[in-house]
Amino acid sequence: MPELDGSYGYGWVVVDPGDGRVAWHDGGNDWSLATVAEFRRRRIMVFWVSRTAGWS
């Protein structure tokens, strides 16, 4: 995830960009990356998986 100001708790980053809270968590290793994000107000959850270890 790009750098965002927010709070961190129990492995989750919680931000409020103005149109509703977003909670996200990421993890990876030297060859992969995964991120899960929940858009609280819209009740949408998204899961990204990449075979690349970084954001571009």
N, C-alpha and C positions, 0 to 999 in steps of 0.2 A: 504494500500500500504506500502511496506517497506520504510524505511527512504531513501530519495534521496535529493541531493542538487538541488535546483531549485528556481524558482520565484513563488510568490503567488499573484493572482489578481482576484478580484470578485469571490472568492470561488474556483478558479481553481489553481492547481499547474502545472507549465509548466517546463519540464526538457528536456534536449537534451543529450541523452546518446551516441551520436556520429553517429547514423544511422537515425536521424530524430527526430523531436520534438514529445513529448508525453504530452498531457494535461489530467489531471485527477482531479476528485472531489469525495469525499466520505462523507458518513454520516450514522448515525445509532442511536440506543438507547440502552437500557439495554438488549434487546433480539434479535436485528437484525443488519445487516450491509449491505450497498449497495455502490458500486463504479462504476463510469462510466469513461472510458478512451478512448481518441481519439488519434490514431497514425496518426499524420498529414500527413507525407509523403506518407504513404500507403493508406490513406483515409479509415481507418478501425476504427469503434467504437465498444467497448465492454462494456457490462453492467453485473456486478456481483451482485447477491443478495444472502444473507446467513441468515439462521435462528440462526446463532451464532454471538455474538456481538464482536468478536475479531479475529485477525489474528493468525494463528498457524503455 
